[in-house]
């Protein structure tokens, strides 16, 4: 595998955490406004994920009678 394909494969590998970890070359391609908007979207995603986790934990407590 040549160097550029290796770098691309490495940049696109699955990383479940942290969700906000950007693909490095996007920083060079996008302008500041786009990067800020992507950051906002990622924060909203993280917040909604945490809300869902809290809701699930509350449901489990209810099932367990606590």
C-alpha positions in Angstrom: 0.0 0.0 0.0 1.5 3.3 -1.0 1.9 6.1 1.6 -1.1 8.2 0.6 -3.5 5.2 0.7 -2.0 4.2 4.1 -2.6 7.7 5.5 -6.2 7.8 4.1 -6.9 4.3 5.6 -5.6 5.5 8.9 -7.6 8.7 8.9 -10.8 6.9 8.1 -10.5 4.0 10.5 -13.4 3.5 12.9 -13.0 5.4 16.2 -16.0 5.0 18.4 -14.6 7.5 21.0 -14.3 10.4 21.1 -17.0 11.1 18.6 -15.8 14.7 17.9 -12.4 13.5 16.6 -12.2 15.1 13.2 -10.6 13.4 10.2 -7.3 15.4 10.1 -7.5 16.5 6.5 -10.9 18.1 6.9 -9.3 20.8 9.0 -7.2 21.8 5.9 -10.1 21.7 3.5 -13.0 23.4 5.4 -13.1 27.1 6.4 -13.6 28.3 10.0 -17.3 28.8 9.7 -17.8 25.2 8.5 -15.5 23.8 11.3 -17.4 25.8 14.0 -20.7 24.4 12.6 -19.4 20.9 12.6 -18.2 21.4 16.2 -21.7 22.5 17.2 -23.3 19.5 15.5 -20.8 17.2 17.3 -21.6 18.8 20.7 -25.3 18.5 20.0 -24.8 14.8 19.1 -22.8 14.2 22.3 -25.5 16.0 24.4 -28.3 13.9 22.9 -26.3 10.7 23.4 -25.8 11.6 27.1 -29.5 12.4 27.5 -30.4 9.0 26.0 -28.0 7.3 28.4 -29.6 9.0 31.4 -33.1 8.1 30.2 -32.0 4.4 29.9 -30.4 4.5 33.3 -33.6 5.9 34.8 -35.7 3.2 33.1 -33.4 0.5 34.5 -33.7 1.9 38.0 -37.5 1.9 37.6 -37.4 -1.8 36.5 -35.2 -2.7 39.4 -37.5 -0.9 41.8 -35.1 1.8 43.0 
